[in-house]
Amino acid sequence: MEISNRNVSATTIEIVKHYMELGTSTEKIYVGSMKSLNGNPEIAWALLEDWEPSFFNL
């Protein structure tokens, strides 16, 4: 929570919060899209996955 006392962007604070909630317990990679919701930052997170069929593992 020390990050919230630093002079960092809202994006950085939201990324650190997400990492502390999920990132320490998984090796999965997430991507996020940030927008403003009533003047507050909101990030929609999605799991980064390969949705295309693998042509090299046939």
C-alpha angles and dihedrals in degrees: 000000000000089000091070089062092056129087096254134132124269087247092059092049092051093048092051091048090052091048092050091049099044113357098072093057101045141044092214119118122232131195125204140201116204128209137161117258111190089333094310125108116253125183123197105210125205132181111250105236136165104241097174120092114256112248092185097057099054 
